Amino acid sequence: MDDKKVKRINELYRKSKAEGLTEAERKEQQILRKEYVDSFRQNLRSQLNNIDIQEKDGSVINLGAKYGNKNTH
């Protein structure tokens, strides 16, 4: 998610607290929030898939390979 969208999420939040949002702005806010959460989950999953763990026996296991590189939300 780009900085422009994050900035817009924050603008809509501040406006909702100050004066309220129109129906169109509420829908926009919901869409942007969902996109933000989906992006966050995807980034976290990607990071977890790239973690290697060394077992006590010295073998190295990649979490992504072990748990199937799940890319679902």
PASEBA-1860 file (N, C-alpha, C; in nm, 3 decimals):
! residues 73
1> MDDKKVKR> 0.085/-0.117/0.000/0.000/0.000/0.000/0.090/0.124/0.000 ~ 0.055/0.219/-0.084/0.139/0.338/-0.095/0.104/0.442/0.012 ~ 0.195/0.536/0.029/0.180/0.639/0.132/0.057/0.727/0.110 ~ 0.021/0.747/-0.016/-0.096/0.830/-0.048/-0.223/0.771/0.013 ~ -0.237/0.640/0.002/-0.356/0.574/0.055/-0.357/0.575/0.208 ~ -0.242/0.555/0.268/-0.232/0.560/0.415/-0.267/0.700/0.464 ~ -0.219/0.800/0.392/-0.250/0.939/0.426/-0.401/0.963/0.419 ~ -0.464/0.908/0.315/-0.609/0.925/0.297/-0.686/0.855/0.409
9> INELYRKS> -0.640/0.736/0.451/-0.703/0.666/0.563/-0.701/0.755/0.687 ~ -0.587/0.817/0.712/-0.573/0.904/0.829/-0.660/1.029/0.818 ~ -0.669/1.085/0.698/-0.755/1.202/0.677/-0.901/1.168/0.706 ~ -0.944/1.053/0.654/-1.083/1.013/0.676/-1.109/0.984/0.825 ~ -1.012/0.928/0.892/-1.029/0.903/1.036/-1.045/1.034/1.112 ~ -0.957/1.129/1.084/-0.966/1.258/1.154/-1.098/1.329/1.123 ~ -1.140/1.323/0.998/-1.266/1.386/0.961/-1.385/1.318/1.030 ~ -1.379/1.184/1.043/-1.489/1.112/1.107/-1.502/1.153/1.253
17> KAEGLTEA> -1.391/1.182/1.317/-1.395/1.225/1.458/-1.439/1.370/1.471 ~ -1.400/1.453/1.377/-1.427/1.596/1.384/-1.570/1.631/1.342 ~ -1.613/1.581/1.227/-1.742/1.626/1.175/-1.828/1.515/1.117 ~ -1.773/1.396/1.106/-1.849/1.286/1.049/-1.820/1.269/0.900 ~ -1.856/1.154/0.847/-1.829/1.123/0.707/-1.959/1.108/0.628 ~ -1.950/1.137/0.502/-2.064/1.110/0.413/-2.066/0.959/0.386 ~ -2.174/0.912/0.328/-2.185/0.769/0.296/-2.073/0.726/0.200 ~ -2.044/0.809/0.101/-1.938/0.776/0.005/-1.802/0.769/0.074
25> ERKEQQIL> -1.778/0.861/0.167/-1.651/0.860/0.240/-1.640/0.738/0.331 ~ -1.752/0.697/0.392/-1.751/0.577/0.476/-1.715/0.453/0.394 ~ -1.772/0.444/0.274/-1.741/0.331/0.186/-1.594/0.333/0.145 ~ -1.546/0.453/0.110/-1.405/0.467/0.073/-1.315/0.425/0.189 ~ -1.351/0.467/0.310/-1.273/0.433/0.428/-1.270/0.281/0.449 ~ -1.384/0.216/0.434/-1.390/0.070/0.450/-1.302/-0.001/0.347 ~ -1.310/0.044/0.223/-1.230/-0.017/0.116/-1.081/0.001/0.144 ~ -1.042/0.122/0.182/-0.901/0.149/0.210/-0.852/0.070/0.331
33> RKEYVDSF> -0.933/0.060/0.435/-0.894/-0.017/0.553/-0.876/-0.165/0.519 ~ -0.967/-0.220/0.440/-0.957/-0.361/0.400/-0.830/-0.383/0.320 ~ -0.802/-0.291/0.227/-0.681/-0.301/0.146/-0.557/-0.294/0.235 ~ -0.559/-0.207/0.335/-0.446/-0.193/0.428/-0.424/-0.322/0.505 ~ -0.530/-0.380/0.559/-0.519/-0.503/0.638/-0.471/-0.618/0.550 ~ -0.524/-0.628/0.429/-0.481/-0.733/0.337/-0.332/-0.718/0.304 ~ -0.288/-0.597/0.281/-0.148/-0.570/0.251/-0.060/-0.607/0.370 ~ -0.105/-0.573/0.491/-0.030/-0.605/0.612/-0.016/-0.757/0.627
41> RQNLRSQL> -0.125/-0.829/0.608/-0.123/-0.975/0.620/-0.029/-1.037/0.517 ~ -0.035/-0.987/0.394/0.050/-1.040/0.288/0.197/-1.017/0.321 ~ 0.231/-0.899/0.370/0.369/-0.870/0.407/0.416/-0.957/0.522 ~ 0.331/-0.977/0.621/0.367/-1.061/0.735/0.387/-1.205/0.691 ~ 0.296/-1.256/0.607/0.308/-1.393/0.556/0.438/-1.409/0.479 ~ 0.473/-1.311/0.398/0.596/-1.316/0.320/0.718/-1.322/0.412 ~ 0.717/-1.242/0.517/0.828/-1.244/0.612/0.838/-1.379/0.682 ~ 0.725/-1.432/0.725/0.726/-1.562/0.794/0.773/-1.673/0.701
49> NNIDIQEK> 0.736/-1.667/0.574/0.777/-1.768/0.478/0.927/-1.767/0.452 ~ 0.993/-1.658/0.484/1.137/-1.648/0.459/1.222/-1.668/0.584 ~ 1.162/-1.717/0.691/1.236/-1.742/0.814/1.288/-1.885/0.813 ~ 1.416/-1.900/0.844/1.477/-2.032/0.859/1.504/-2.055/1.007 ~ 1.475/-2.178/1.051/1.498/-2.215/1.191/1.596/-2.331/1.195 ~ 1.697/-2.317/1.280/1.794/-2.425/1.294/1.750/-2.514/1.409 ~ 1.732/-2.642/1.381/1.691/-2.739/1.481/1.810/-2.779/1.567 ~ 1.782/-2.848/1.677/1.890/-2.891/1.769/1.989/-2.984/1.700
57> DGSVINLG> 1.942/-3.061/1.602/2.032/-3.153/1.532/2.116/-3.083/1.425 ~ 2.097/-2.953/1.408/2.175/-2.876/1.313/2.108/-2.854/1.179 ~ 1.999/-2.925/1.155/1.929/-2.907/1.027/1.856/-2.772/1.027 ~ 1.842/-2.716/0.908/1.777/-2.587/0.892/1.645/-2.609/0.820 ~ 1.538/-2.555/0.877/1.405/-2.570/0.818/1.351/-2.432/0.785 ~ 1.302/-2.419/0.662/1.239/-2.294/0.620/1.091/-2.301/0.656 ~ 1.040/-2.202/0.728/0.900/-2.204/0.769/0.804/-2.202/0.651 ~ 0.840/-2.132/0.546/0.754/-2.129/0.427/0.742/-2.266/0.364
65> AKYGNKNT> 0.853/-2.336/0.355/0.851/-2.471/0.297/0.778/-2.568/0.390 ~ 0.800/-2.554/0.520/0.739/-2.646/0.618/0.588/-2.630/0.624 ~ 0.541/-2.506/0.616/0.398/-2.482/0.631/0.326/-2.450/0.501 ~ 0.393/-2.473/0.389/0.327/-2.468/0.259/0.313/-2.334/0.193 ~ 0.390/-2.233/0.231/0.381/-2.101/0.165/0.236/-2.057/0.149 ~ 0.161/-2.060/0.253/0.020/-2.021/0.247/0.010/-1.874/0.212 ~ -0.059/-1.845/0.105/-0.075/-1.706/0.061/-0.219/-1.661/0.074 ~ -0.297/-1.728/0.155/-0.437/-1.690/0.173/-0.448/-1.582/0.278
73> H> -0.558/-1.510/0.276/-0.581/-1.401/0.372/-0.663/-1.455/0.486
END
